[in-house]
Amino acid sequence: MRPFAVLFAFVMVVPAQAQVAPAAVSVSFGIDTTIADVGNIVHLVRAYLAKPDSSARSRGLWSTATDFDRRFGDLTAEAYQGFPATIVSVASDGPGDSVYVVRVLYASGDSTGQRISPLALQRLFAVRESGAPFSFRLSGALPRLTREWEQRTSGHVTFWYAPGQKPNPARISHASAFVDSVATLFQVPPPKHLDMYLGRSREEVERARGLDFFPAASADRGLGGGAISTGMVFVGNPALGETYLHELAHAVLSPTVPTRNGLFNEGVATWLGGSRGRTPREVYARLRQIQIARPALTFGQVLSRDIPDAAAEEMTDAYYATGALVVDAVYRRAGLSGLRALAQLNNDPSTLLAALPAQLGISTSDQTALDRWWRDQAARLSGTR
């Protein structure tokens, strides 16, 4: 079975993975392509899926009629991982014939046809536009599905609330100040504008950006529920709401602080904003619990995400906390220049493992010294030593 990236099992930047055209594009039996508009839209979707990337604008396949579509385009990039695609629905979005809803299912099956593995159910819109190659151009779901959502703006952030979600003024203020503080710490300009979309669940915010289905790891237990795209944060965890600081840190730093390794990327967001509803101190305490329960566990195993018999949740907790420990130590030792150097280390676990002692001021490259440092730091920062 082809592996795929699971969003929200651990939080990730939405456009990070490569966009791979579907292995095949078929049409469901319920779609009548003899209807002129429907046939044109099917041709449009096939043409787009042959190369689902930002060139769709220049090829005339993606609308540029709105500011949203010009700036952001397709927010469902994780659907494009090479799975076969089936156009399962082309239906009018309401009275008239100018806007249609298009749904595409991405799924693979085994050779017997007994097992189907769905990856995503995607929702796009087809909008009639003059001069379009197929009379229509594609458009994103988000503005249409959130136009009735309540909005609040503070500083650089506009907060959007799904029906039933209520603004929290104290959290709004804290989140806005946090964005500025992260930019100040790293000496980068704050984002010109961020949009944070808040729903009652991961599924609700996923639907809003155009994914009616995308798998979530059972181990996540609703504690994740955040993702970012350029200029946007999606939050499906009402317990955190506006103060999903981990994701806000990503949103500020991802466009401004280049990084070559995941340890820095997730470590710095955890160092600044915690993870999965835990404060940084609670994250370190969780790591200490894992270390005590696994006395033979090594730093290298965590770095490689290869903890024997560990569930995905435990590996993620250990990895994020370890990254935060490293970021904290490097900043205390070498300040901002040290963090920028850390961000540029190669992501290969063995290469990274060999480079880290020098970054941390450990005089020997002996990995047992790094393991001792790692356990000592977790005990110190969690307050358990």
C-alpha positions as CSV (number, residue, x, y, z in Angstrom):
1,M,0.0,0.0,0.0
2,R,1.4,3.4,-1.0
3,P,2.4,5.5,2.1
4,F,0.8,8.9,2.5
5,A,1.3,11.8,4.8
6,V,-1.3,11.9,7.7
7,L,-2.3,15.4,8.5
8,F,-2.9,16.1,12.2
9,A,-1.2,12.9,13.5
10,F,1.5,15.5,13.9
11,V,1.0,19.1,12.7
12,M,2.6,19.9,9.4
13,V,2.8,22.6,6.9
14,V,0.2,21.9,4.2
15,P,2.2,22.5,1.0
16,A,5.3,20.6,2.3
17,Q,4.9,17.4,0.3
18,A,5.4,17.1,-3.4
19,Q,2.3,17.3,-5.5
20,V,2.0,14.2,-7.7
21,A,-0.6,13.9,-10.4
22,P,-3.1,11.1,-9.9
23,A,-2.2,7.7,-11.5
24,A,-5.5,7.8,-13.4
25,V,-8.6,10.0,-13.5
26,S,-11.9,8.3,-14.0
27,V,-15.5,9.6,-14.0
28,S,-18.3,8.2,-11.8
29,F,-21.3,6.5,-13.4
30,G,-23.6,9.3,-12.0
31,I,-22.0,12.0,-14.1
32,D,-23.6,12.8,-17.5
33,T,-20.9,14.2,-19.7
34,T,-23.3,14.7,-22.5
35,I,-24.6,17.8,-20.7
36,A,-22.4,20.5,-22.2
37,D,-21.4,22.2,-18.9
38,V,-20.7,19.0,-17.1
39,G,-18.6,17.7,-20.0
40,N,-16.6,20.9,-20.1
41,I,-16.0,20.8,-16.3
42,V,-14.8,17.1,-16.5
43,H,-12.3,18.1,-19.2
44,L,-11.2,21.0,-17.0
45,V,-10.6,18.8,-14.0
46,R,-8.7,16.2,-16.0
47,A,-6.5,19.0,-17.5
48,Y,-5.8,20.4,-14.0
49,L,-5.1,17.1,-12.3
50,A,-2.5,16.2,-15.0
51,K,-0.4,18.9,-13.4
52,P,-2.0,20.2,-10.2
53,D,0.3,23.1,-9.3
54,S,0.5,26.9,-9.4
55,S,1.0,26.9,-13.1
56,A,-2.7,26.3,-13.4
57,R,-3.2,30.1,-13.2
58,S,-0.9,30.8,-16.2
59,R,-2.5,27.9,-18.1
60,G,-5.9,29.4,-17.6
61,L,-7.3,26.5,-15.6
62,W,-7.5,28.2,-12.2
63,S,-9.5,31.4,-11.7
64,T,-7.8,34.7,-10.9
65,A,-11.0,36.7,-10.6
66,T,-10.8,37.0,-6.8
67,D,-7.9,38.1,-4.6
68,F,-8.1,34.8,-2.7
69,D,-7.6,32.7,-5.9
70,R,-4.9,34.9,-7.1
71,R,-3.0,34.7,-3.8
72,F,-3.6,31.2,-2.6
73,G,-5.1,29.0,-5.3
74,D,-5.6,25.3,-4.3
75,L,-5.4,24.6,-0.5
76,T,-5.9,20.9,-0.9
77,A,-2.3,20.0,-2.1
78,E,-2.0,16.9,0.2
79,A,-4.7,15.2,-2.0
80,Y,-2.1,14.9,-4.8
81,Q,0.0,11.9,-3.9
82,G,-0.4,9.8,-6.9
83,F,-3.6,7.9,-5.9
84,P,-6.1,7.2,-8.7
85,A,-8.8,9.9,-8.8
86,T,-12.5,9.6,-9.5
87,I,-14.6,12.6,-10.3
88,V,-17.7,11.6,-8.2
89,S,-19.9,14.6,-8.5
90,V,-20.4,17.7,-10.7
91,A,-23.5,19.6,-9.4
92,S,-24.8,23.1,-9.6
93,D,-24.0,25.1,-6.4
94,G,-27.5,26.7,-6.6
95,P,-30.0,28.3,-9.0
96,G,-28.3,29.1,-12.3
97,D,-25.5,27.6,-14.2
98,S,-22.5,29.8,-13.4
99,V,-21.0,27.9,-10.4
100,Y,-20.7,24.1,-9.9
101,V,-19.4,22.0,-7.0
102,V,-16.9,19.3,-8.1
103,R,-16.0,16.4,-5.8
104,V,-13.0,14.2,-6.5
105,L,-12.2,10.9,-4.6
106,Y,-8.6,9.8,-4.3
107,A,-8.3,6.1,-3.4
108,S,-6.4,3.0,-4.3
109,G,-7.6,-0.6,-4.4
110,D,-5.8,-4.0,-4.1
111,S,-5.7,-6.4,-7.1
112,T,-8.8,-8.3,-5.8
113,G,-11.0,-5.3,-5.6
114,Q,-11.8,-6.3,-2.0
115,R,-9.9,-3.6,-0.2
116,I,-10.2,0.1,-1.0
117,S,-7.9,2.7,0.7
118,P,-9.3,6.2,0.4
119,L,-7.0,9.1,0.9
120,A,-9.1,12.2,0.3
121,L,-12.5,13.5,-0.9
122,Q,-11.8,16.9,-2.4
123,R,-14.2,19.7,-3.1
124,L,-13.4,22.3,-5.8
125,F,-15.6,24.8,-7.5
126,A,-15.9,25.4,-11.2
127,V,-16.9,29.0,-12.1
128,R,-18.0,30.0,-15.6
129,E,-15.6,32.7,-16.9
130,S,-15.3,34.3,-20.3
131,G,-12.3,33.2,-22.3
132,A,-11.7,30.1,-20.2
133,P,-10.3,27.1,-22.1
134,F,-13.3,24.9,-21.1
135,S,-15.7,27.7,-20.4
136,F,-15.0,27.3,-16.7
137,R,-12.1,27.8,-14.3
138,L,-11.5,26.1,-11.0
139,S,-11.7,28.0,-7.7
140,G,-11.1,27.3,-4.0
141,A,-13.7,26.3,-1.5
142,L,-12.7,28.4,1.5
143,P,-14.2,31.8,0.7
144,R,-17.5,30.3,-0.3
145,L,-17.8,28.0,2.7
146,T,-16.7,30.6,5.3
147,R,-18.5,33.7,4.0
148,E,-21.0,33.5,6.9
149,W,-18.4,32.9,9.6
150,E,-18.0,35.6,12.2
151,Q,-14.7,37.6,12.0
152,R,-12.5,39.5,14.5
153,T,-9.2,41.2,13.7
154,S,-6.4,42.1,16.1
155,G,-3.0,43.2,15.0
156,H,-1.9,41.1,12.1
157,V,-4.4,38.3,12.6
158,T,-8.0,38.0,11.5
159,F,-9.9,35.2,13.4
160,W,-12.8,33.4,11.6
161,Y,-15.3,31.5,13.6
162,A,-17.4,28.6,12.4
163,P,-21.0,28.6,13.5
164,G,-21.2,27.9,17.2
165,Q,-17.7,29.1,17.9
166,K,-17.4,32.3,19.9
167,P,-14.6,34.8,20.0
168,N,-12.5,34.9,23.2
169,P,-11.1,38.4,23.7
170,A,-8.4,37.4,26.1
171,R,-7.1,34.7,23.8
172,I,-7.3,37.0,20.8
173,S,-5.1,39.5,22.5
174,H,-2.6,36.9,23.7
175,A,-2.4,35.4,20.2
176,S,-1.9,38.8,18.5
177,A,0.9,39.7,21.0
178,F,2.5,36.3,20.5
179,V,2.8,36.8,16.8
180,D,4.6,40.1,17.3
181,S,6.9,38.6,20.0
182,V,8.0,35.7,17.8
183,A,8.8,38.1,15.0
184,T,10.7,40.3,17.4
185,L,12.7,37.4,18.9
186,F,13.8,36.2,15.4
187,Q,14.3,39.7,14.1
188,V,12.0,39.1,11.1
189,P,9.1,41.2,9.9
190,P,5.7,40.0,11.3
191,P,3.4,38.6,8.7
192,K,1.5,41.2,6.7
193,H,-1.6,39.3,7.5
194,L,-2.7,36.0,9.0
195,D,-6.1,34.4,8.8
196,M,-6.9,31.9,11.6
197,Y,-10.0,29.7,10.9
198,L,-11.5,28.1,14.1
199,G,-13.9,25.2,14.1
200,R,-15.2,22.7,16.6
201,S,-13.3,19.8,15.1
202,R,-10.5,18.9,12.7
203,E,-13.1,17.7,10.2
204,E,-14.9,21.1,10.2
205,V,-11.9,23.1,9.3
206,E,-10.8,20.5,6.8
207,R,-14.1,20.8,5.0
208,A,-13.8,24.5,5.0
209,R,-10.6,24.5,3.0
210,G,-11.9,21.8,0.5
211,L,-11.3,18.4,2.0
212,D,-14.5,16.7,2.9
213,F,-12.4,13.7,4.0
214,F,-8.7,13.3,4.9
215,P,-7.5,10.6,7.4
216,A,-6.5,11.5,10.9
217,A,-4.5,9.2,13.2
218,S,-6.7,7.7,16.0
219,A,-3.9,8.5,18.4
220,D,-4.3,12.2,17.9
221,R,-7.5,12.1,20.0
222,G,-8.5,15.6,18.8
223,L,-5.5,17.2,20.5
224,G,-4.0,18.2,17.2
225,G,-6.3,19.8,14.7
226,G,-4.1,22.5,13.4
227,A,-2.4,23.1,10.1
228,I,-1.0,26.0,8.2
229,S,-0.8,27.2,4.7
230,T,0.9,30.4,3.6
231,G,-0.8,33.2,5.5
232,M,-3.4,30.9,7.1
233,V,-3.8,28.8,10.2
234,F,-6.6,26.2,10.6
235,V,-7.6,25.1,14.1
236,G,-10.0,22.3,15.0
237,N,-9.2,22.2,18.7
238,P,-11.7,24.5,20.6
239,A,-9.8,23.9,23.9
240,L,-7.0,26.0,22.5
241,G,-8.9,28.1,20.0
242,E,-7.1,31.4,19.2
243,T,-4.1,30.4,21.3
244,Y,-2.9,27.5,19.2
245,L,0.5,29.1,19.6
246,H,2.5,26.2,18.1
247,E,0.8,26.8,14.8
248,L,1.1,30.6,15.0
249,A,4.9,30.1,15.6
250,H,5.0,28.1,12.4
251,A,3.0,30.7,10.5
252,V,5.4,33.5,11.5
253,L,8.7,31.6,11.0
254,S,8.1,29.3,8.0
255,P,8.2,32.1,5.4
256,T,11.0,34.0,7.1
257,V,13.5,31.5,8.7
258,P,14.6,28.9,6.2
259,T,15.2,25.4,7.7
260,R,16.6,22.2,6.3
261,N,15.6,19.9,9.2
262,G,12.4,18.9,11.0
263,L,14.0,18.9,14.4
264,F,14.4,22.6,14.3
265,N,11.1,23.2,12.5
266,E,9.0,21.4,15.1
267,G,11.4,22.1,18.0
268,V,11.2,25.8,17.7
269,A,7.4,25.9,17.5
270,T,7.2,23.6,20.6
271,W,9.8,25.7,22.4
272,L,7.8,28.8,21.8
273,G,4.2,27.5,21.9
274,G,4.1,24.0,23.4
275,S,2.4,21.2,21.6
276,R,-0.9,19.3,21.6
277,G,-2.3,21.5,24.3
278,R,0.7,21.2,26.6
279,T,2.9,24.1,27.6
280,P,6.6,23.8,26.9
281,R,7.3,22.7,30.5
282,E,4.5,20.1,30.2
283,V,6.1,18.9,27.0
284,Y,9.4,18.4,28.7
285,A,7.7,16.5,31.6
286,R,6.1,14.2,29.0
287,L,9.5,13.5,27.5
288,R,10.9,12.8,31.0
289,Q,8.1,10.3,31.5
290,I,9.0,8.5,28.3
291,Q,12.7,8.5,29.3
292,I,12.0,7.0,32.7
293,A,9.7,4.3,31.2
294,R,12.4,3.5,28.6
295,P,15.8,3.6,30.3
296,A,17.5,2.2,27.2
297,L,16.0,4.8,24.8
298,T,18.6,6.9,23.0
299,F,18.6,10.4,21.5
300,G,19.4,8.8,18.1
301,Q,16.3,6.6,18.2
302,V,14.1,9.6,18.9
303,L,15.8,11.6,16.1
304,S,15.1,8.7,13.7
305,R,11.6,8.3,15.0
306,D,12.4,4.7,15.6
307,I,11.4,4.0,19.2
308,P,10.9,0.2,19.7
309,D,7.2,-0.7,20.1
310,A,6.1,2.9,20.5
311,A,2.8,4.3,19.2
312,A,2.9,7.2,16.8
313,E,1.7,9.6,19.6
314,E,4.6,8.7,21.9
315,M,7.2,9.1,19.1
316,T,5.8,12.5,18.1
317,D,5.7,13.7,21.8
318,A,9.3,12.6,22.2
319,Y,10.5,14.1,18.9
320,Y,8.8,17.5,19.5
321,A,10.1,17.7,23.1
322,T,13.6,16.7,22.1
323,G,13.6,19.4,19.4
324,A,12.5,22.0,21.9
325,L,15.3,20.9,24.3
326,V,17.9,21.4,21.5
327,V,16.5,24.7,20.4
328,D,16.5,26.0,24.0
329,A,20.1,24.9,24.6
330,V,21.4,26.3,21.4
331,Y,19.6,29.7,22.0
332,R,21.0,29.9,25.5
333,R,24.5,29.1,24.2
334,A,24.7,31.0,20.9
335,G,21.6,33.2,20.6
336,L,19.8,33.8,17.3
337,S,22.9,33.1,15.2
338,G,23.1,29.7,16.8
339,L,19.4,28.9,16.0
340,R,20.0,30.0,12.4
341,A,22.9,27.6,12.1
342,L,20.9,24.8,13.7
343,A,18.2,25.4,11.1
344,Q,20.6,24.7,8.3
345,L,21.8,21.3,9.5
346,N,21.1,18.4,7.2
347,N,17.9,16.6,8.0
348,D,19.4,13.1,7.6
349,P,19.3,11.6,11.2
350,S,22.8,10.3,11.2
351,T,24.3,13.5,9.8
352,L,22.2,15.6,12.2
353,L,23.2,13.4,15.2
354,A,26.9,13.8,14.4
355,A,26.6,17.6,14.1
356,L,24.6,18.3,17.2
357,P,27.3,17.9,19.9
358,A,29.2,20.9,18.5
359,Q,26.0,22.9,18.3
360,L,25.2,22.1,22.0
361,G,28.8,22.6,23.3
362,I,29.3,19.0,24.1
363,S,33.1,18.5,23.8
364,T,33.0,14.8,22.7
365,S,31.2,13.3,19.8
366,D,30.6,10.2,21.8
367,Q,26.8,9.6,21.5
368,T,26.5,8.4,25.1
369,A,27.5,11.9,26.1
370,L,24.6,13.3,24.0
371,D,22.3,10.8,25.6
372,R,23.3,11.9,29.1
373,W,22.9,15.5,28.2
374,W,19.4,14.8,26.7
375,R,18.2,13.1,29.9
376,D,19.7,15.7,32.1
377,Q,18.1,18.6,30.2
378,A,14.7,16.9,30.2
379,A,14.9,16.5,34.0
380,R,16.0,20.1,34.5
381,L,13.5,21.8,32.2
382,S,10.6,19.7,33.4
383,G,11.5,20.5,37.1
384,T,11.9,16.9,38.0
385,R,15.6,17.0,38.9
